[in-house]
């Protein structure tokens, strides 16, 4: 199997439809909660909404790189979630996340496999393969957090 297809399948698993590694995925987690649960704070932990925004921020930023070759995102802004004050605000974030997830997977599927070994924007960022694998690992990390937060919120612990 071509590497870009294998990467796209792994991304699809964690973001949209899979259940192989974590027995869940982002889409399942974020579409099955009410907006007030998404913004519920537990101690000093990030909210489900903040974690959803955070992963979406990177997806959108990398999609921008694929489109115009420019890396315009900064880590320090990756948790700058606009206020979620209604179900509409939450649904907008969820839909943007799902749309960016689909676009990201599609871009990886269509990517020339040789691009995976090329420098990502600048040599200091490694190659495309390293960055795409980073998105997968980063997404699983935060998916685990979301799953735990959801369990805490829905069981009133």
FIFITI-295752 format. One record per residue: x, y, z of N, C-alpha, C in turn; chain; residue in one letter. Coordinates in Angstrom, 1 decimal, padded with zeros to 4 digits. Layout:
BEGIN
+--------+--------+--------+--------+--------+--------+--------+--------+--------+-----+------+
:   n_xx :   n_yy :   n_zz :  ca_xx :  ca_yy :  ca_zz :   c_xx :   c_yy :   c_zz : mol : type :
+--------+--------+--------+--------+--------+--------+--------+--------+--------+-----+------+
:      X :      Y :      Z :      X :      Y :      Z :      X :      Y :      Z :   A :    A :
...
+--------+--------+--------+--------+--------+--------+--------+--------+--------+-----+------+
end
This chain:
BEGIN
+--------+--------+--------+--------+--------+--------+--------+--------+--------+-----+------+
:   n_xx :   n_yy :   n_zz :  ca_xx :  ca_yy :  ca_zz :   c_xx :   c_yy :   c_zz : mol : type :
+--------+--------+--------+--------+--------+--------+--------+--------+--------+-----+------+
:  000.9 : -001.2 :  000.0 :  000.0 :  000.0 :  000.0 :  000.9 :  001.2 :  000.0 :   A :    X :
:  000.5 :  002.2 : -000.8 :  001.3 :  003.5 : -000.8 :  001.2 :  004.2 :  000.5 :   A :    X :
:  002.3 :  004.8 :  000.9 :  002.4 :  005.5 :  002.2 :  001.3 :  006.5 :  002.4 :   A :    X :
:  001.0 :  007.3 :  001.3 :  000.0 :  008.4 :  001.5 : -001.4 :  007.8 :  001.8 :   A :    X :
: -001.7 :  006.7 :  001.1 : -003.0 :  006.0 :  001.4 : -003.0 :  005.5 :  002.8 :   A :    X :
: -001.9 :  004.9 :  003.2 : -001.9 :  004.3 :  004.6 : -002.1 :  005.5 :  005.6 :   A :    X :
: -001.4 :  006.6 :  005.4 : -001.6 :  007.8 :  006.3 : -003.0 :  008.3 :  006.3 :   A :    X :
: -003.6 :  008.4 :  005.1 : -005.0 :  008.9 :  005.0 : -005.9 :  008.0 :  005.7 :   A :    X :
: -005.7 :  006.7 :  005.6 : -006.5 :  005.7 :  006.4 : -006.4 :  005.9 :  007.9 :   A :    X :
: -005.2 :  006.1 :  008.4 : -005.0 :  006.3 :  009.8 : -005.6 :  007.6 :  010.2 :   A :    X :
: -005.5 :  008.6 :  009.4 : -006.2 :  009.9 :  009.8 : -007.7 :  009.8 :  009.8 :   A :    X :
: -008.2 :  009.1 :  008.8 : -009.7 :  008.8 :  008.8 : -010.1 :  008.1 :  010.0 :   A :    X :
: -009.3 :  007.1 :  010.5 : -009.6 :  006.4 :  011.7 : -009.7 :  007.3 :  012.9 :   A :    X :
: -008.8 :  008.1 :  013.2 : -008.8 :  008.9 :  014.4 : -009.7 :  010.1 :  014.3 :   A :    X :
: -009.9 :  010.7 :  013.1 : -010.7 :  011.9 :  013.0 : -012.2 :  011.6 :  012.7 :   A :    X :
: -012.4 :  010.6 :  011.8 : -013.8 :  010.5 :  011.3 : -014.6 :  009.2 :  011.5 :   A :    X :
: -014.0 :  008.1 :  011.2 : -014.8 :  006.9 :  011.1 : -014.2 :  005.7 :  011.8 :   A :    X :
: -013.0 :  005.7 :  012.2 : -012.4 :  004.5 :  012.7 : -012.7 :  004.2 :  014.2 :   A :    X :
: -012.4 :  002.9 :  014.5 : -012.5 :  002.5 :  015.9 : -011.5 :  001.4 :  016.2 :   A :    X :
: -010.5 :  001.4 :  015.3 : -009.5 :  000.3 :  015.5 : -008.6 :  000.5 :  016.7 :   A :    X :
: -007.9 :  001.7 :  016.9 : -007.0 :  001.9 :  017.9 : -007.7 :  002.3 :  019.2 :   A :    X :
: -008.6 :  003.2 :  019.2 : -009.2 :  003.8 :  020.4 : -010.6 :  003.4 :  020.6 :   A :    X :
: -011.1 :  002.6 :  019.7 : -012.5 :  002.2 :  019.8 : -013.5 :  003.4 :  019.7 :   A :    X :
: -013.0 :  004.5 :  019.2 : -013.8 :  005.7 :  019.0 : -013.0 :  006.6 :  018.0 :   A :    X :
: -013.6 :  007.8 :  017.8 : -012.9 :  008.8 :  016.9 : -013.4 :  010.2 :  017.3 :   A :    X :
: -012.8 :  011.2 :  016.8 : -013.2 :  012.6 :  017.1 : -014.7 :  012.8 :  016.7 :   A :    X :
: -015.1 :  012.4 :  015.5 : -016.4 :  012.7 :  015.0 : -017.4 :  012.1 :  016.0 :   A :    X :
: -017.3 :  010.9 :  016.4 : -018.2 :  010.2 :  017.3 : -018.3 :  010.9 :  018.6 :   A :    X :
: -017.1 :  011.4 :  019.1 : -017.1 :  012.0 :  020.4 : -017.7 :  013.4 :  020.4 :   A :    X :
: -017.4 :  014.2 :  019.4 : -017.9 :  015.6 :  019.4 : -019.3 :  015.8 :  018.9 :   A :    X :
: -019.8 :  014.8 :  018.1 : -021.2 :  014.9 :  017.6 : -022.2 :  014.3 :  018.6 :   A :    X :
: -021.7 :  013.7 :  019.6 : -022.6 :  013.1 :  020.6 : -022.8 :  013.8 :  021.9 :   A :    X :
: -022.4 :  015.1 :  021.9 : -022.5 :  015.8 :  023.2 : -023.2 :  017.1 :  022.9 :   A :    X :
: -023.8 :  017.7 :  023.9 : -024.5 :  018.9 :  023.9 : -023.5 :  020.0 :  024.0 :   A :    X :
: -023.8 :  021.2 :  023.5 : -022.8 :  022.3 :  023.5 : -022.4 :  022.7 :  024.9 :   A :    X :
: -023.3 :  022.6 :  025.9 : -022.9 :  023.0 :  027.2 : -021.9 :  022.0 :  027.8 :   A :    X :
: -022.0 :  020.7 :  027.4 : -021.0 :  019.7 :  027.8 : -019.7 :  020.0 :  027.2 :   A :    X :
: -019.7 :  020.5 :  026.0 : -018.5 :  020.8 :  025.2 : -017.7 :  021.9 :  025.9 :   A :    X :
: -018.4 :  022.8 :  026.6 : -017.6 :  024.0 :  027.2 : -017.5 :  023.8 :  028.7 :   A :    X :
: -018.0 :  022.7 :  029.3 : -017.9 :  022.5 :  030.7 : -016.5 :  022.3 :  031.2 :   A :    X :
: -016.1 :  023.1 :  032.1 : -014.8 :  023.1 :  032.7 : -014.7 :  022.1 :  033.8 :   A :    X :
: -013.6 :  021.3 :  033.9 : -013.3 :  020.4 :  035.0 : -011.9 :  020.8 :  035.5 :   A :    X :
: -011.9 :  021.5 :  036.6 : -010.7 :  021.9 :  037.2 : -010.0 :  022.9 :  036.2 :   A :    X :
: -008.7 :  022.6 :  036.1 : -007.9 :  023.5 :  035.1 : -007.6 :  022.8 :  033.8 :   A :    X :
: -008.4 :  021.7 :  033.5 : -008.3 :  021.0 :  032.2 : -008.9 :  021.8 :  031.1 :   A :    X :
: -008.5 :  021.5 :  029.9 : -009.1 :  022.1 :  028.7 : -010.5 :  021.5 :  028.5 :   A :    X :
: -011.3 :  022.3 :  027.9 : -012.7 :  021.8 :  027.6 : -012.6 :  020.9 :  026.3 :   A :    X :
: -013.7 :  020.2 :  026.1 : -013.8 :  019.4 :  024.9 : -013.8 :  020.4 :  023.7 :   A :    X :
: -014.5 :  021.5 :  023.8 : -014.5 :  022.5 :  022.8 : -013.1 :  023.1 :  022.5 :   A :    X :
: -012.4 :  023.3 :  023.5 : -011.0 :  023.9 :  023.3 : -010.1 :  022.9 :  022.6 :   A :    X :
: -010.2 :  021.6 :  023.0 : -009.4 :  020.5 :  022.3 : -009.9 :  020.3 :  020.9 :   A :    X :
: -011.1 :  020.5 :  020.6 : -011.6 :  020.4 :  019.2 : -011.1 :  021.5 :  018.4 :   A :    X :
: -011.1 :  022.7 :  019.0 : -010.6 :  023.9 :  018.3 : -009.1 :  023.7 :  018.0 :   A :    X :
: -008.4 :  023.2 :  019.0 : -007.0 :  023.1 :  019.0 : -006.6 :  022.1 :  017.8 :   A :    X :
: -007.2 :  021.0 :  017.7 : -006.8 :  020.1 :  016.6 : -007.3 :  020.7 :  015.2 :   A :    X :
: -008.4 :  021.3 :  015.2 : -008.9 :  022.0 :  014.0 : -008.0 :  023.1 :  013.5 :   A :    X :
: -007.4 :  023.8 :  014.5 : -006.4 :  024.9 :  014.2 : -005.3 :  024.4 :  013.4 :   A :    X :
: -004.7 :  023.2 :  013.8 : -003.6 :  022.6 :  013.1 : -004.0 :  022.1 :  011.8 :   A :    X :
: -005.2 :  021.4 :  011.7 : -005.7 :  020.9 :  010.4 : -005.8 :  022.1 :  009.4 :   A :    X :
: -006.4 :  023.2 :  009.8 : -006.6 :  024.3 :  008.9 : -005.2 :  024.9 :  008.5 :   A :    X :
: -004.3 :  025.0 :  009.5 : -003.0 :  025.5 :  009.2 : -002.2 :  024.7 :  008.2 :   A :    X :
: -002.3 :  023.4 :  008.3 : -001.6 :  022.5 :  007.4 : -002.3 :  022.4 :  006.0 :   A :    X :
: -003.6 :  022.6 :  006.0 : -004.3 :  022.7 :  004.7 : -003.8 :  023.9 :  004.0 :   A :    X :
: -003.6 :  025.0 :  004.7 : -003.1 :  026.2 :  004.1 : -001.7 :  026.0 :  003.5 :   A :    X :
: -000.9 :  025.2 :  004.2 :  000.5 :  024.9 :  003.7 :  000.3 :  024.1 :  002.4 :   A :    X :
: -000.6 :  023.1 :  002.3 : -000.8 :  022.3 :  001.1 : -001.3 :  023.2 :  000.0 :   A :    X :
: -002.1 :  024.3 :  000.3 : -002.6 :  025.1 : -000.7 : -001.6 :  026.1 : -001.3 :   A :    X :
: -000.9 :  026.8 : -000.3 :  000.0 :  027.9 : -000.8 :  001.4 :  027.8 : -000.3 :   A :    X :
:  001.8 :  026.7 :  000.4 :  003.1 :  026.6 :  000.8 :  003.6 :  027.4 :  002.0 :   A :    X :
:  002.6 :  028.1 :  002.6 :  003.0 :  029.0 :  003.7 :  002.5 :  028.5 :  005.1 :   A :    X :
:  003.3 :  028.4 :  006.0 :  003.0 :  028.0 :  007.4 :  002.7 :  029.3 :  008.2 :   A :    X :
:  001.4 :  029.6 :  008.4 :  001.0 :  030.9 :  009.0 :  000.4 :  030.7 :  010.4 :   A :    X :
:  000.4 :  029.5 :  010.9 : -000.1 :  029.3 :  012.3 :  001.0 :  029.4 :  013.3 :   A :    X :
:  000.6 :  029.7 :  014.5 :  001.6 :  029.7 :  015.6 :  001.0 :  028.9 :  016.8 :   A :    X :
:  001.8 :  028.1 :  017.4 :  001.4 :  027.3 :  018.6 :  000.7 :  028.1 :  019.6 :   A :    X :
:  001.2 :  029.4 :  019.9 :  000.6 :  030.2 :  021.0 : -000.9 :  030.5 :  020.7 :   A :    X :
: -001.3 :  030.4 :  019.5 : -002.7 :  030.7 :  019.2 : -003.6 :  029.5 :  019.1 :   A :    X :
: -003.1 :  028.3 :  019.3 : -003.8 :  027.1 :  019.0 : -004.9 :  026.8 :  020.0 :   A :    X :
: -005.0 :  027.5 :  021.1 : -006.1 :  027.3 :  022.1 : -007.0 :  028.6 :  022.2 :   A :    X :
: -006.9 :  029.5 :  021.2 : -007.6 :  030.7 :  021.3 : -009.0 :  030.5 :  020.7 :   A :    X :
: -009.8 :  029.7 :  021.4 : -011.1 :  029.4 :  021.1 : -012.0 :  030.6 :  021.2 :   A :    X :
: -012.7 :  030.9 :  020.2 : -013.8 :  032.0 :  020.3 : -014.8 :  031.5 :  021.3 :   A :    X :
: -015.5 :  032.4 :  021.9 : -016.6 :  031.9 :  022.9 : -017.6 :  031.1 :  022.2 :   A :    X :
: -018.0 :  030.0 :  022.9 : -019.1 :  029.1 :  022.5 : -020.2 :  029.5 :  023.4 :   A :    X :
: -021.2 :  030.2 :  022.9 : -022.3 :  030.7 :  023.7 : -023.6 :  030.1 :  023.4 :   A :    X :
: -023.6 :  029.2 :  022.4 : -024.9 :  028.6 :  022.0 : -024.6 :  027.3 :  021.2 :   A :    X :
: -025.7 :  026.5 :  021.0 : -025.6 :  025.3 :  020.2 : -025.1 :  025.6 :  018.8 :   A :    X :
: -025.5 :  026.8 :  018.3 : -025.1 :  027.2 :  016.9 : -023.6 :  027.4 :  016.9 :   A :    X :
: -023.0 :  028.0 :  017.9 : -021.6 :  028.2 :  017.9 : -020.8 :  026.9 :  018.0 :   A :    X :
: -021.3 :  025.9 :  018.8 : -020.7 :  024.6 :  018.9 : -020.9 :  023.9 :  017.6 :   A :    X :
: -022.0 :  023.9 :  017.0 : -022.3 :  023.2 :  015.7 : -021.4 :  023.7 :  014.6 :   A :    X :
: -021.1 :  025.0 :  014.6 : -020.3 :  025.7 :  013.6 : -018.8 :  025.1 :  013.8 :   A :    X :
: -018.3 :  025.0 :  015.0 : -017.0 :  024.5 :  015.3 : -016.9 :  023.0 :  014.8 :   A :    X :
: -017.9 :  022.3 :  015.2 : -017.9 :  020.8 :  014.8 : -017.9 :  020.7 :  013.3 :   A :    X :
: -018.8 :  021.4 :  012.6 : -018.8 :  021.3 :  011.2 : -017.5 :  021.8 :  010.5 :   A :    X :
: -016.9 :  022.8 :  011.0 : -015.6 :  023.2 :  010.5 : -014.6 :  022.1 :  010.7 :   A :    X :
: -014.6 :  021.5 :  011.9 : -013.6 :  020.5 :  012.2 : -013.9 :  019.3 :  011.3 :   A :    X :
: -015.1 :  018.9 :  011.1 : -015.4 :  017.7 :  010.2 : -015.0 :  018.0 :  008.8 :   A :    X :
: -015.3 :  019.2 :  008.3 : -015.0 :  019.6 :  007.0 : -013.5 :  019.7 :  006.8 :   A :    X :
: -012.7 :  020.2 :  007.7 : -011.3 :  020.3 :  007.6 : -010.7 :  018.9 :  007.7 :   A :    X :
: -011.3 :  018.0 :  008.5 : -010.8 :  016.6 :  008.6 : -011.0 :  015.9 :  007.3 :   A :    X :
: -012.1 :  016.1 :  006.6 : -012.4 :  015.4 :  005.3 : -011.4 :  016.0 :  004.3 :   A :    X :
: -011.2 :  017.3 :  004.3 : -010.3 :  017.9 :  003.3 : -008.8 :  017.4 :  003.6 :   A :    X :
: -008.5 :  017.4 :  004.8 : -007.1 :  016.9 :  005.1 : -006.8 :  015.5 :  004.7 :   A :    X :
: -007.8 :  014.6 :  005.0 : -007.6 :  013.2 :  004.6 : -007.6 :  013.1 :  003.0 :   A :    X :
: -008.4 :  013.9 :  002.4 : -008.4 :  013.9 :  000.9 : -007.1 :  014.4 :  000.3 :   A :    X :
: -006.6 :  015.4 :  000.9 : -005.3 :  016.0 :  000.5 : -004.2 :  015.0 :  000.6 :   A :    X :
: -004.2 :  014.2 :  001.7 : -003.1 :  013.2 :  001.9 : -003.3 :  012.1 :  000.9 :   A :    X :
: -004.6 :  011.7 :  000.7 : -004.8 :  010.6 : -000.3 : -004.3 :  011.0 : -001.7 :   A :    X :
: -004.5 :  012.2 : -002.0 : -004.1 :  012.7 : -003.4 : -002.7 :  013.1 : -003.5 :   A :    X :
: -002.0 :  013.2 : -002.4 : -000.6 :  013.7 : -002.3 :  000.3 :  012.8 : -003.1 :   A :    X :
:  001.2 :  013.4 : -003.8 :  002.3 :  012.6 : -004.5 :  003.2 :  012.0 : -003.4 :   A :    X :
:  003.3 :  010.7 : -003.4 :  004.0 :  010.0 : -002.3 :  005.4 :  010.5 : -002.2 :   A :    X :
:  006.0 :  011.0 : -003.2 :  007.4 :  011.5 : -003.1 :  007.5 :  012.7 : -002.3 :   A :    X :
:  006.4 :  013.5 : -002.2 :  006.4 :  014.7 : -001.3 :  006.6 :  014.4 :  000.1 :   A :    X :
:  006.2 :  013.2 :  000.6 :  006.3 :  012.8 :  002.0 :  007.8 :  012.9 :  002.5 :   A :    X :
:  008.7 :  012.7 :  001.6 :  010.1 :  012.8 :  002.0 :  010.8 :  014.2 :  001.9 :   A :    X :
:  010.0 :  015.1 :  001.4 :  010.5 :  016.5 :  001.2 :  010.3 :  017.3 :  002.4 :   A :    X :
:  011.2 :  018.3 :  002.5 :  011.1 :  019.3 :  003.7 :  009.7 :  019.9 :  003.7 :   A :    X :
:  009.2 :  020.0 :  005.0 :  007.9 :  020.7 :  005.2 :  008.2 :  022.1 :  005.5 :   A :    X :
:  007.9 :  023.0 :  004.5 :  008.1 :  024.4 :  004.5 :  009.5 :  024.8 :  004.7 :   A :    X :
:  010.1 :  024.5 :  005.9 :  011.5 :  024.7 :  006.1 :  012.1 :  023.4 :  006.7 :   A :    X :
:  013.4 :  023.2 :  006.5 :  014.0 :  022.0 :  006.9 :  013.9 :  021.8 :  008.4 :   A :    X :
:  013.9 :  022.8 :  009.2 :  013.8 :  022.7 :  010.6 :  012.5 :  022.0 :  011.1 :   A :    X :
:  011.5 :  022.0 :  010.2 :  010.2 :  021.3 :  010.6 :  010.2 :  019.8 :  010.1 :   A :    X :
:  011.3 :  019.3 :  009.6 :  011.3 :  017.9 :  009.2 :  010.6 :  017.8 :  007.8 :   A :    X :
:  010.2 :  016.6 :  007.5 :  009.5 :  016.4 :  006.2 :  008.0 :  016.2 :  006.4 :   A :    X :
:  007.4 :  016.1 :  005.3 :  005.9 :  016.0 :  005.3 :  005.4 :  014.8 :  006.0 :   A :    X :
:  006.1 :  013.7 :  005.8 :  005.8 :  012.4 :  006.6 :  005.8 :  012.6 :  008.1 :   A :    X :
:  006.8 :  013.2 :  008.6 :  006.9 :  013.5 :  010.0 :  005.8 :  014.3 :  010.5 :   A :    X :
:  005.4 :  015.4 :  009.8 :  004.4 :  016.3 :  010.2 :  003.0 :  015.6 :  010.1 :   A :    X :
:  002.8 :  014.8 :  009.1 :  001.5 :  014.1 :  009.0 :  001.3 :  013.0 :  010.1 :   A :    X :
:  002.4 :  012.3 :  010.4 :  002.4 :  011.4 :  011.5 :  002.2 :  012.1 :  012.8 :   A :    X :
:  002.8 :  013.3 :  012.9 :  002.6 :  014.1 :  014.1 :  001.1 :  014.5 :  014.3 :   A :    X :
:  000.4 :  014.8 :  013.2 : -001.0 :  015.1 :  013.3 : -001.8 :  013.9 :  013.8 :   A :    X :
: -001.4 :  012.7 :  013.4 : -002.1 :  011.5 :  013.8 : -001.9 :  011.3 :  015.3 :   A :    X :
: -000.6 :  011.3 :  015.7 : -000.3 :  011.1 :  017.2 : -000.9 :  012.2 :  018.0 :   A :    X :
: -000.8 :  013.4 :  017.6 : -001.4 :  014.6 :  018.4 : -002.9 :  014.4 :  018.5 :   A :    X :
: -003.6 :  013.9 :  017.4 : -005.0 :  013.7 :  017.4 : -005.4 :  012.6 :  018.4 :   A :    X :
: -004.7 :  011.5 :  018.4 : -005.0 :  010.4 :  019.3 : -004.8 :  010.9 :  020.8 :   A :    X :
: -003.7 :  011.7 :  021.0 : -003.5 :  012.2 :  022.4 : -004.7 :  013.0 :  022.9 :   A :    X :
: -005.2 :  013.9 :  022.1 : -006.3 :  014.7 :  022.5 : -007.6 :  014.0 :  022.4 :   A :    X :
: -007.7 :  013.0 :  021.6 : -008.9 :  012.2 :  021.5 : -009.1 :  011.5 :  022.9 :   A :    X :
: -008.0 :  011.0 :  023.4 : -008.0 :  010.3 :  024.7 : -008.5 :  011.3 :  025.8 :   A :    X :
: -008.0 :  012.5 :  025.7 : -008.5 :  013.5 :  026.7 : -010.0 :  013.8 :  026.6 :   A :    X :
: -010.4 :  013.9 :  025.3 : -011.8 :  014.2 :  025.1 : -012.7 :  013.1 :  025.6 :   A :    X :
: -012.2 :  011.8 :  025.4 : -013.0 :  010.7 :  025.8 : -013.1 :  010.7 :  027.4 :   A :    X :
: -012.0 :  011.0 :  028.1 : -012.0 :  011.0 :  029.5 : -012.9 :  012.2 :  030.0 :   A :    X :
: -012.8 :  013.3 :  029.4 : -013.6 :  014.5 :  029.8 : -015.1 :  014.2 :  029.6 :   A :    X :
: -015.4 :  013.6 :  028.5 : -016.8 :  013.2 :  028.2 : -017.3 :  012.3 :  029.3 :   A :    X :
: -016.5 :  011.3 :  029.6 : -016.9 :  010.3 :  030.6 : -017.2 :  011.0 :  032.0 :   A :    X :
: -016.3 :  011.9 :  032.4 : -016.4 :  012.7 :  033.6 : -017.7 :  013.5 :  033.6 :   A :    X :
: -017.9 :  014.2 :  032.5 : -019.1 :  015.1 :  032.4 : -020.4 :  014.3 :  032.4 :   A :    X :
: -020.4 :  013.2 :  031.6 : -021.7 :  012.5 :  031.4 : -022.0 :  011.6 :  032.6 :   A :    X :
: -021.0 :  011.3 :  033.5 : -021.3 :  010.5 :  034.6 : -021.3 :  011.3 :  035.9 :   A :    X :
: -021.2 :  012.6 :  035.7 : -021.3 :  013.6 :  036.8 : -020.3 :  013.3 :  037.9 :   A :    X :
: -019.0 :  013.0 :  037.5 : -018.0 :  012.7 :  038.5 : -017.3 :  014.0 :  038.9 :   A :    X :
+--------+--------+--------+--------+--------+--------+--------+--------+--------+-----+------+
end
